[in-house]
């Protein structure tokens, strides 16, 4: 779609790059059975175990990482054991198994004659899953019990209105599909659904429609991918600043539907802080406030809050109005090293208490610190010498214990002078009051590089009998330490009881800070050697970990959402009255339950 609506003093064209993920083209550019781009993956040289990253999309693409295999080897990753995926061409569904409502399709062709609709099995599979390890396992080694019957690619809000109206009239189930990056099982189809299931893929609805410099708002279609939106805004000196880890593939509509958070929320806010207005097509009509630029209003319960986190249960998000800001003059990275996680956590708490957070600040425990260190690319003799000098100073002179060291990575944005002052202030605070050492920009850069390639690492593990995934929560400050400690202990005990052959990897990082608490990310990985059903075992251990998190004061999720994977915890999360309110809203806007994904409640 290449339509532009002129508004106010600034116009940006459509994000043409996003066309690359529309329709069947997406299958050509991204992995069919793994995360990310097809040209990017970690590969191991079986002769020496050295791991390299293919492609040229990331900072260290094309580099070799000689320290990665020695780090992961202790967790059971074996360079001599390979577990390749099955042939995706042969293992999925033939079109004869699809349920097609011919009356619906005939009416649809009359209402929207040039609409692109596909029943290609590979496109149907693509629109029927997200990116949890369970779903990637099904892609690589198993199968799905139900997939959508067709995928449709509208190009405008008006086309979506016609599609939803006819789907409601003819009894067709609808599944909104954005970038497919969800990690909550929200796209998995109900195996008991007897109606035709239609995926409405918004990838062709990817235009930046208007930018208003007076209100500092951008109106954008829901299928616009984060990285493409930021590129378009950057071309005219603006930024949205919303940068979730899935930024390269996730869409504006998906951010709203999952109540997303970005790594730079300290400056720019979470998605609920950025959202000014939204259009949602429901079976009873289009929901919108029509209030672009109004800073705040009191008109009963905020309807935007009813859409945020709705996870495709009420309708299809088609457009959004979001706040923008001038692009920062300077961006830089920094890092700090602490002798213990406790020191680092006290530092993070003080930074939050003083409200002096940079754009992003993250505390990694010792395991994640060592993982990040293992991703240092192959270096020259001189660079190795410098590293040995630094290690000597940290370990021998400062006497940091290598088994307890943790690190804080930081990113700064603003004017050059403000960035320099901010970094100096945090460095001084860490070194003067919390036993910290300044680690430099390189370690900070590597920490954020890990963020963008962690899913590639997870899928690399699947090639070598290692299953892993992340899960997250938000926790009050006075419970952060106990939630992390008890959850790690729970995982270790459950892995032992399950007969896991090697030491599991369980690590944590404090990844977002607020006045009252913080978001905590866990990474959990284990060798599946000797297990009859690795996915079932892993899922049981992961669920027990979530139970432990909530038992000790953590939330159901900070930003991943509920979907179906966390649905069982909704009673604890919102209570019976909260669930009844969600169900009441669902029944009102979708009385025939055509948005039948089964998420939330």
TORDO-407693 format. One record per residue (C-alpha): residue number from 0; x, y, z. Coordinates in Angstrom, 1 decimal. Example, Ala and Ser with C-alpha at 12.3 -4.5 7.8 and 13.67 -1.06 7.14 Angstrom:
2
> 0,12.3,-4.5,7.8
> 1,13.7,-1.1,7.1
This chain:
601
> 0,0.0,0.0,0.0
> 1,1.4,3.4,-1.0
> 2,-1.3,5.9,0.0
> 3,-0.2,8.9,2.0
> 4,-2.6,11.3,3.7
> 5,-1.2,14.8,4.0
> 6,-1.7,16.5,7.4
> 7,-0.1,19.5,9.0
> 8,3.4,20.4,8.1
> 9,5.1,17.1,7.8
> 10,4.5,14.1,5.5
> 11,6.2,10.7,5.5
> 12,5.7,8.2,2.8
> 13,4.8,4.5,3.3
> 14,7.4,2.3,4.9
> 15,8.1,0.4,1.8
> 16,10.6,-1.9,3.5
> 17,7.7,-3.5,5.3
> 18,6.4,-4.9,2.0
> 19,9.2,-7.4,2.3
> 20,7.2,-9.2,5.0
> 21,3.8,-9.1,3.2
> 22,2.3,-12.4,2.1
> 23,4.5,-15.2,0.9
> 24,7.5,-12.9,0.6
> 25,7.9,-13.2,4.4
> 26,8.7,-16.9,4.0
> 27,11.6,-16.0,1.7
> 28,13.1,-13.5,4.1
> 29,12.7,-15.1,7.6
> 30,13.3,-18.6,9.0
> 31,10.4,-21.0,8.6
> 32,11.3,-22.9,11.7
> 33,13.3,-20.5,13.8
> 34,13.5,-16.8,14.9
> 35,14.6,-14.0,12.6
> 36,16.2,-13.6,9.2
> 37,17.1,-16.5,7.0
> 38,20.6,-15.3,6.4
> 39,21.3,-15.0,10.2
> 40,22.1,-18.0,12.4
> 41,24.7,-19.2,14.8
> 42,26.7,-22.1,13.4
> 43,29.2,-24.4,15.1
> 44,32.4,-25.7,13.5
> 45,32.3,-29.4,14.5
> 46,36.1,-29.7,14.4
> 47,36.9,-27.1,17.0
> 48,33.6,-26.0,18.4
> 49,34.1,-22.4,17.4
> 50,30.7,-20.7,16.9
> 51,30.2,-18.0,14.3
> 52,27.2,-15.7,13.3
> 53,26.3,-15.7,9.6
> 54,24.9,-12.7,7.7
> 55,25.7,-9.0,7.9
> 56,22.7,-7.6,9.8
> 57,24.2,-7.3,13.3
> 58,27.2,-5.7,15.0
> 59,29.1,-9.0,15.2
> 60,27.7,-10.7,12.1
> 61,30.4,-12.6,10.3
> 62,32.5,-12.9,13.5
> 63,33.7,-16.0,15.3
> 64,33.2,-16.4,19.0
> 65,35.8,-18.8,20.4
> 66,34.6,-18.5,24.0
> 67,31.0,-19.4,23.4
> 68,31.2,-23.2,23.1
> 69,33.4,-23.5,26.3
> 70,30.7,-21.6,28.2
> 71,27.7,-23.6,26.9
> 72,29.4,-26.9,27.0
> 73,29.0,-27.2,30.8
> 74,25.3,-27.0,30.3
> 75,25.3,-30.1,28.0
> 76,25.7,-28.6,24.6
> 77,27.8,-31.1,22.6
> 78,29.3,-30.0,19.2
> 79,29.2,-33.7,18.1
> 80,25.4,-34.0,18.6
> 81,23.3,-32.4,16.0
> 82,19.4,-32.3,16.0
> 83,18.4,-30.9,12.6
> 84,14.9,-30.0,11.8
> 85,12.6,-32.1,9.7
> 86,11.8,-31.1,6.2
> 87,9.2,-28.4,6.5
> 88,8.0,-29.0,2.9
> 89,6.8,-32.4,3.8
> 90,5.4,-32.3,7.3
> 91,2.5,-29.9,7.2
> 92,-1.1,-29.9,6.1
> 93,-2.5,-30.4,2.7
> 94,-5.2,-28.0,1.6
> 95,-7.8,-30.8,1.5
> 96,-7.9,-30.6,5.3
> 97,-8.9,-27.0,5.4
> 98,-12.4,-25.8,6.2
> 99,-13.6,-23.3,3.6
> 100,-16.8,-21.3,3.9
> 101,-17.6,-20.8,0.2
> 102,-20.6,-18.4,0.8
> 103,-18.3,-16.2,2.8
> 104,-15.6,-16.1,0.2
> 105,-18.1,-15.4,-2.6
> 106,-19.5,-12.4,-0.7
> 107,-16.0,-11.3,0.2
> 108,-15.0,-11.3,-3.5
> 109,-17.9,-9.1,-4.3
> 110,-17.3,-6.7,-1.5
> 111,-13.5,-6.4,-1.9
> 112,-12.7,-7.7,-5.5
> 113,-8.9,-7.1,-5.4
> 114,-8.3,-8.5,-2.0
> 115,-5.3,-11.0,-1.7
> 116,-6.3,-14.3,-0.1
> 117,-4.1,-17.3,0.2
> 118,-4.7,-21.0,1.1
> 119,-1.1,-21.9,0.6
> 120,-0.2,-24.3,3.5
> 121,3.1,-22.6,4.3
> 122,1.4,-19.2,4.6
> 123,-1.3,-20.7,6.7
> 124,1.3,-22.3,9.0
> 125,3.2,-19.0,9.3
> 126,0.0,-17.2,10.5
> 127,-0.8,-19.9,13.0
> 128,2.1,-19.7,15.5
> 129,4.3,-17.3,17.5
> 130,7.8,-17.8,18.7
> 131,7.8,-19.6,22.0
> 132,10.2,-22.6,22.2
> 133,7.2,-24.9,22.2
> 134,6.0,-23.5,18.9
> 135,9.5,-23.6,17.4
> 136,9.8,-27.2,18.5
> 137,6.5,-28.0,16.7
> 138,7.9,-26.3,13.6
> 139,11.2,-28.2,13.7
> 140,10.2,-31.6,15.0
> 141,6.4,-32.0,15.4
> 142,3.2,-30.5,14.0
> 143,0.3,-28.3,15.0
> 144,-3.1,-29.8,15.7
> 145,-4.9,-26.9,13.8
> 146,-3.9,-24.1,11.6
> 147,-5.8,-21.3,10.0
> 148,-7.7,-22.2,6.8
> 149,-6.8,-19.1,4.8
> 150,-4.8,-15.9,5.2
> 151,-6.1,-12.6,3.9
> 152,-4.1,-9.4,3.3
> 153,-6.2,-6.2,3.5
> 154,-4.6,-2.8,2.7
> 155,-6.9,-0.4,4.5
> 156,-9.1,0.1,7.6
> 157,-12.2,0.0,5.3
> 158,-11.3,-3.4,3.9
> 159,-10.9,-4.8,7.4
> 160,-14.3,-3.5,8.3
> 161,-15.9,-5.3,5.3
> 162,-14.0,-8.5,6.1
> 163,-15.0,-8.6,9.8
> 164,-18.6,-7.7,9.0
> 165,-18.9,-10.6,6.6
> 166,-17.0,-13.0,8.9
> 167,-19.6,-12.2,11.6
> 168,-22.5,-12.6,9.2
> 169,-21.3,-16.0,7.8
> 170,-19.9,-17.5,11.0
> 171,-16.2,-17.4,10.2
> 172,-13.6,-17.3,13.0
> 173,-11.0,-14.5,12.8
> 174,-7.4,-14.4,13.9
> 175,-5.6,-11.0,13.7
> 176,-1.9,-11.5,12.7
> 177,0.8,-8.9,12.8
> 178,4.5,-9.7,13.0
> 179,4.0,-13.2,14.5
> 180,6.6,-12.5,17.3
> 181,4.2,-13.3,20.2
> 182,5.6,-15.5,23.0
> 183,2.3,-16.3,24.7
> 184,0.7,-18.9,22.4
> 185,-1.8,-16.3,21.4
> 186,-1.8,-17.3,17.7
> 187,-2.3,-21.0,18.3
> 188,-5.6,-22.1,16.9
> 189,-8.3,-23.9,18.9
> 190,-8.1,-27.5,17.7
> 191,-11.9,-27.8,18.4
> 192,-12.9,-24.9,16.3
> 193,-15.3,-26.3,13.6
> 194,-15.7,-23.0,11.7
> 195,-13.4,-21.7,9.0
> 196,-10.5,-19.8,10.6
> 197,-9.4,-16.7,8.7
> 198,-6.1,-15.0,9.6
> 199,-6.3,-11.3,8.9
> 200,-2.6,-10.4,8.2
> 201,-2.0,-6.6,8.4
> 202,1.5,-6.7,6.8
> 203,0.3,-4.7,3.8
> 204,-1.2,-2.0,6.1
> 205,2.3,-0.6,6.8
> 206,2.1,3.1,5.9
> 207,3.0,6.1,8.0
> 208,-0.1,8.1,7.2
> 209,0.5,11.5,8.8
> 210,2.8,13.4,11.1
> 211,1.7,16.4,13.0
> 212,4.5,18.6,14.3
> 213,2.1,20.8,16.3
> 214,0.8,17.9,18.4
> 215,3.9,15.8,17.9
> 216,1.9,12.7,16.9
> 217,2.2,10.2,14.1
> 218,-0.8,8.3,12.6
> 219,0.3,4.9,11.4
> 220,-1.3,1.7,10.1
> 221,-1.1,-1.2,12.5
> 222,1.0,-3.4,10.2
> 223,4.0,-1.1,10.3
> 224,7.1,-2.8,11.7
> 225,9.0,-1.1,14.5
> 226,12.3,-0.7,12.8
> 227,10.7,0.6,9.6
> 228,8.6,3.1,11.5
> 229,11.7,4.4,13.4
> 230,13.6,4.7,10.1
> 231,10.8,6.7,8.5
> 232,10.6,9.0,11.5
> 233,14.3,9.4,11.7
> 234,14.4,10.6,8.1
> 235,12.6,13.7,9.3
> 236,14.4,14.1,12.6
> 237,11.9,12.4,14.8
> 238,11.7,9.3,16.9
> 239,9.1,7.1,18.6
> 240,11.7,5.6,21.0
> 241,9.7,2.4,21.5
> 242,12.2,-0.4,21.0
> 243,11.2,-3.9,22.3
> 244,13.6,-6.8,21.7
> 245,11.4,-7.9,18.8
> 246,11.6,-4.4,17.2
> 247,12.8,-5.7,13.8
> 248,9.7,-7.9,13.3
> 249,6.9,-6.8,15.6
> 250,4.2,-4.3,14.6
> 251,2.4,-1.3,16.0
> 252,-0.8,-3.3,16.3
> 253,1.0,-6.1,18.1
> 254,2.5,-3.7,20.6
> 255,-0.9,-2.4,21.5
> 256,-2.5,-5.8,21.6
> 257,0.1,-7.2,24.0
> 258,0.7,-4.0,26.1
> 259,4.3,-4.0,25.1
> 260,7.4,-2.4,26.7
> 261,10.5,-1.2,25.1
> 262,14.1,-1.1,26.4
> 263,14.2,2.7,26.3
> 264,11.0,3.2,28.2
> 265,12.8,5.3,30.8
> 266,12.8,8.2,28.4
> 267,10.0,7.4,26.0
> 268,7.6,5.4,28.1
> 269,5.8,2.1,27.5
> 270,3.2,1.7,24.7
> 271,0.4,2.8,27.0
> 272,2.3,6.1,27.5
> 273,2.7,6.6,23.8
> 274,-0.8,5.7,22.6
> 275,-3.0,8.7,21.8
> 276,-5.8,7.0,19.8
> 277,-6.5,3.7,18.1
> 278,-8.9,2.2,15.6
> 279,-10.2,-1.3,16.3
> 280,-12.6,-3.1,14.0
> 281,-15.0,-5.2,16.1
> 282,-18.0,-7.2,15.0
> 283,-20.3,-4.4,16.3
> 284,-18.4,-1.6,14.6
> 285,-15.2,0.4,14.8
> 286,-13.9,1.6,18.2
> 287,-12.0,4.9,18.2
> 288,-11.9,8.1,20.3
> 289,-11.1,10.4,17.4
> 290,-9.2,12.7,19.8
> 291,-5.8,13.1,18.2
> 292,-3.7,15.7,20.0
> 293,-6.0,16.0,23.1
> 294,-3.5,15.5,26.0
> 295,-6.0,14.1,28.5
> 296,-9.7,13.7,29.0
> 297,-12.2,12.5,31.7
> 298,-14.9,10.6,29.9
> 299,-15.5,7.5,31.9
> 300,-13.2,4.5,31.8
> 301,-10.4,5.0,29.2
> 302,-11.3,2.9,26.2
> 303,-7.7,2.8,25.1
> 304,-7.0,0.8,28.3
> 305,-9.6,-1.7,27.1
> 306,-7.7,-2.2,23.9
> 307,-4.2,-2.3,25.4
> 308,-3.4,-6.0,26.2
> 309,-6.6,-7.3,24.5
> 310,-4.5,-9.8,22.5
> 311,-6.9,-10.1,19.5
> 312,-9.9,-11.0,21.6
> 313,-12.1,-8.1,20.7
> 314,-11.2,-7.1,17.1
> 315,-8.5,-6.1,14.6
> 316,-6.4,-3.0,15.4
> 317,-6.0,-1.1,12.1
> 318,-4.5,2.3,12.9
> 319,-2.9,4.1,15.9
> 320,-1.9,7.6,16.8
> 321,1.3,7.7,18.8
> 322,3.4,10.4,20.4
> 323,6.8,11.2,18.8
> 324,9.8,13.3,19.9
> 325,12.7,15.0,18.3
> 326,15.5,12.5,17.5
> 327,18.3,12.6,20.1
> 328,21.5,14.4,19.2
> 329,23.7,11.7,20.8
> 330,23.5,8.0,21.6
> 331,26.1,6.1,23.5
> 332,26.6,3.0,25.6
> 333,28.2,2.3,29.0
> 334,28.7,-0.5,31.5
> 335,29.5,-1.1,35.1
> 336,30.9,-4.1,36.9
> 337,30.0,-5.1,40.4
> 338,31.5,-7.7,42.7
> 339,28.1,-9.2,43.5
> 340,24.5,-9.1,42.3
> 341,23.5,-7.6,45.6
> 342,25.7,-4.6,45.0
> 343,24.3,-4.2,41.5
> 344,20.7,-4.5,42.8
> 345,21.3,-1.8,45.5
> 346,22.7,0.4,42.8
> 347,19.7,-0.1,40.5
> 348,17.3,0.6,43.4
> 349,19.1,3.9,44.2
> 350,19.1,5.0,40.5
> 351,15.3,4.4,40.4
> 352,14.8,6.1,43.8
> 353,16.6,9.2,42.5
> 354,14.8,8.9,39.1
> 355,18.1,9.2,37.2
> 356,17.7,6.2,34.9
> 357,19.3,6.6,31.4
> 358,17.3,5.5,28.3
> 359,18.0,1.9,29.3
> 360,19.7,0.3,32.3
> 361,19.9,-3.4,32.9
> 362,21.5,-5.5,35.6
> 363,22.8,-9.0,34.6
> 364,23.5,-11.7,37.1
> 365,26.8,-13.7,36.9
> 366,25.5,-16.3,34.4
> 367,24.3,-13.6,32.0
> 368,27.5,-11.7,32.5
> 369,29.5,-14.7,31.5
> 370,27.3,-15.4,28.6
> 371,27.7,-11.9,27.4
> 372,31.5,-12.2,27.9
> 373,31.5,-15.4,25.8
> 374,30.1,-13.4,22.9
> 375,33.3,-11.4,22.6
> 376,34.5,-11.8,19.0
> 377,37.8,-13.3,18.0
> 378,40.5,-10.6,18.7
> 379,44.0,-9.6,17.8
> 380,46.9,-10.4,20.0
> 381,47.1,-6.8,21.2
> 382,43.4,-6.8,22.2
> 383,43.8,-10.1,24.0
> 384,46.8,-8.6,25.9
> 385,44.6,-5.6,26.9
> 386,41.9,-8.0,28.1
> 387,44.4,-9.9,30.2
> 388,45.5,-6.6,31.8
> 389,41.9,-5.7,32.6
> 390,41.2,-9.2,34.0
> 391,44.3,-8.9,36.2
> 392,43.1,-5.6,37.6
> 393,39.5,-6.8,38.2
> 394,40.4,-10.2,39.7
> 395,43.8,-9.7,41.3
> 396,43.9,-6.0,42.3
> 397,40.2,-5.4,43.1
> 398,39.7,-9.1,44.1
> 399,36.4,-9.6,42.4
> 400,35.2,-13.2,42.5
> 401,34.7,-14.4,38.9
> 402,31.7,-16.6,40.1
> 403,29.9,-13.5,41.6
> 404,30.7,-10.7,39.2
> 405,27.7,-9.1,37.6
> 406,27.3,-6.2,35.2
> 407,25.1,-3.3,34.4
> 408,24.7,-2.2,30.8
> 409,23.4,1.3,30.0
> 410,22.4,3.2,26.9
> 411,22.1,7.0,26.9
> 412,20.3,9.4,24.6
> 413,20.0,13.2,24.5
> 414,22.2,16.1,23.8
> 415,25.9,15.4,23.8
> 416,26.5,17.4,27.0
> 417,23.5,15.8,28.8
> 418,24.6,12.3,27.8
> 419,28.2,13.0,29.1
> 420,26.9,14.4,32.4
> 421,24.5,11.6,32.9
> 422,27.0,8.8,32.3
> 423,29.5,10.6,34.5
> 424,27.0,10.8,37.3
> 425,26.0,7.2,37.2
> 426,29.7,6.0,37.0
> 427,30.5,8.2,40.0
> 428,27.5,6.8,42.0
> 429,28.4,3.2,41.2
> 430,32.1,3.6,42.1
> 431,31.7,5.7,45.2
> 432,28.8,4.0,46.9
> 433,28.3,0.5,45.5
> 434,31.8,-1.0,44.9
> 435,31.4,-0.7,41.1
> 436,34.0,-0.4,38.4
> 437,33.5,1.4,35.1
> 438,33.3,-1.3,32.3
> 439,33.3,1.0,29.2
> 440,31.2,1.3,26.1
> 441,32.3,-2.0,24.6
> 442,30.7,-4.2,27.3
> 443,27.6,-2.1,27.1
> 444,27.3,-2.6,23.3
> 445,27.9,-6.3,23.7
> 446,25.1,-6.5,26.3
> 447,22.6,-5.0,23.9
> 448,23.9,-7.2,21.1
> 449,23.0,-10.2,23.3
> 450,19.5,-8.8,23.6
> 451,18.9,-8.9,19.8
> 452,20.5,-12.3,19.2
> 453,19.3,-14.2,22.3
> 454,16.5,-15.8,20.2
> 455,19.0,-16.9,17.6
> 456,21.0,-18.5,20.4
> 457,17.9,-20.3,21.6
> 458,17.3,-21.8,18.2
> 459,21.0,-22.6,17.9
> 460,20.6,-24.6,21.1
> 461,17.8,-26.6,19.5
> 462,20.3,-27.9,16.9
> 463,22.3,-29.4,19.7
> 464,19.8,-31.1,22.1
> 465,19.4,-27.9,24.3
> 466,16.0,-26.4,24.9
> 467,15.7,-22.8,26.3
> 468,13.4,-19.9,26.6
> 469,12.9,-16.7,28.5
> 470,10.1,-15.5,30.8
> 471,9.6,-12.3,32.6
> 472,7.7,-10.6,35.4
> 473,7.5,-7.4,37.3
> 474,8.2,-7.3,41.1
> 475,8.1,-4.8,43.9
> 476,11.6,-3.6,45.0
> 477,11.4,-5.3,48.4
> 478,10.7,-8.7,46.7
> 479,13.1,-8.6,43.7
> 480,15.9,-10.5,45.5
> 481,13.7,-13.2,47.0
> 482,11.8,-13.8,43.7
> 483,15.1,-14.3,41.8
> 484,16.6,-16.5,44.5
> 485,13.6,-18.7,45.1
> 486,12.8,-19.1,41.4
> 487,16.3,-20.2,40.6
> 488,16.1,-22.7,43.6
> 489,12.8,-24.0,42.3
> 490,14.1,-24.5,38.8
> 491,17.2,-26.4,40.0
> 492,15.1,-28.6,42.2
> 493,12.6,-29.4,39.5
> 494,15.4,-30.1,36.9
> 495,17.0,-32.5,39.4
> 496,13.7,-34.3,40.0
> 497,13.0,-34.5,36.2
> 498,16.4,-36.3,35.7
> 499,18.0,-33.5,33.7
> 500,21.4,-34.9,32.8
> 501,23.4,-31.7,33.0
> 502,23.4,-28.6,35.1
> 503,20.6,-26.4,33.8
> 504,21.2,-22.7,32.9
> 505,18.9,-20.4,35.0
> 506,19.8,-16.7,35.0
> 507,18.1,-13.4,35.7
> 508,18.4,-9.8,34.8
> 509,16.7,-6.7,36.1
> 510,15.7,-5.1,32.9
> 511,13.3,-2.2,33.6
> 512,13.0,0.0,36.7
> 513,10.1,1.9,38.2
> 514,9.5,3.9,41.4
> 515,7.9,0.9,43.1
> 516,9.7,-2.1,41.5
> 517,11.4,-3.6,38.5
> 518,10.9,-6.0,35.6
> 519,12.9,-9.2,35.9
> 520,13.8,-11.4,32.9
> 521,14.7,-15.1,33.5
> 522,16.6,-17.3,31.0
> 523,16.0,-21.0,31.4
> 524,17.8,-23.7,29.4
> 525,18.6,-27.3,29.8
> 526,19.9,-30.3,27.9
> 527,17.2,-32.7,26.8
> 528,19.5,-35.7,26.6
> 529,17.6,-38.8,27.8
> 530,14.2,-37.1,28.1
> 531,11.2,-38.8,26.5
> 532,9.2,-35.6,26.0
> 533,11.6,-32.6,26.2
> 534,8.9,-30.0,25.5
> 535,6.5,-31.3,28.2
> 536,9.3,-31.5,30.7
> 537,10.5,-28.0,29.9
> 538,6.9,-26.6,30.0
> 539,6.2,-28.2,33.4
> 540,9.4,-26.7,34.9
> 541,8.6,-23.3,33.3
> 542,5.1,-23.3,34.8
> 543,6.4,-24.2,38.2
> 544,8.8,-21.3,37.9
> 545,6.0,-18.9,37.1
> 546,4.0,-20.3,40.1
> 547,7.1,-19.6,42.3
> 548,7.4,-16.0,40.9
> 549,3.8,-15.2,41.7
> 550,3.9,-16.9,45.1
> 551,6.7,-14.6,46.1
> 552,5.1,-11.4,44.9
> 553,5.8,-11.2,41.1
> 554,3.3,-10.5,38.4
> 555,1.9,-12.8,35.7
> 556,3.9,-10.8,33.1
> 557,5.5,-7.4,32.6
> 558,5.1,-7.2,28.9
> 559,4.8,-10.6,27.1
> 560,1.1,-10.8,27.9
> 561,-1.1,-13.7,28.8
> 562,-2.3,-15.5,25.6
> 563,-2.9,-19.1,26.4
> 564,0.4,-20.0,28.0
> 565,-0.3,-17.9,31.1
> 566,-4.1,-18.1,31.0
> 567,-4.2,-20.4,34.0
> 568,-2.7,-17.7,36.2
> 569,-5.4,-15.1,35.5
> 570,-7.4,-15.7,38.7
> 571,-4.3,-14.8,40.6
> 572,-3.5,-11.8,38.4
> 573,-6.9,-10.0,38.1
> 574,-9.3,-12.0,40.3
> 575,-12.8,-13.3,39.6
> 576,-14.3,-9.8,39.2
> 577,-11.6,-8.8,36.8
> 578,-12.1,-11.9,34.7
> 579,-15.9,-11.2,34.7
> 580,-15.3,-7.7,33.4
> 581,-13.1,-8.9,30.6
> 582,-15.6,-11.6,29.7
> 583,-18.4,-9.0,29.8
> 584,-16.6,-6.7,27.4
> 585,-15.8,-9.7,25.1
> 586,-19.5,-10.8,25.0
> 587,-20.6,-7.2,24.2
> 588,-18.3,-6.5,21.3
> 589,-18.1,-10.0,19.9
> 590,-21.4,-11.8,20.8
> 591,-20.9,-14.6,18.3
> 592,-17.3,-15.1,19.4
> 593,-15.7,-14.9,15.9
> 594,-12.5,-13.7,17.6
> 595,-12.2,-17.1,19.2
> 596,-8.5,-17.4,19.9
> 597,-9.2,-18.2,23.5
> 598,-6.7,-15.8,24.9
> 599,-6.9,-14.1,28.3
> 600,-10.0,-15.8,29.8
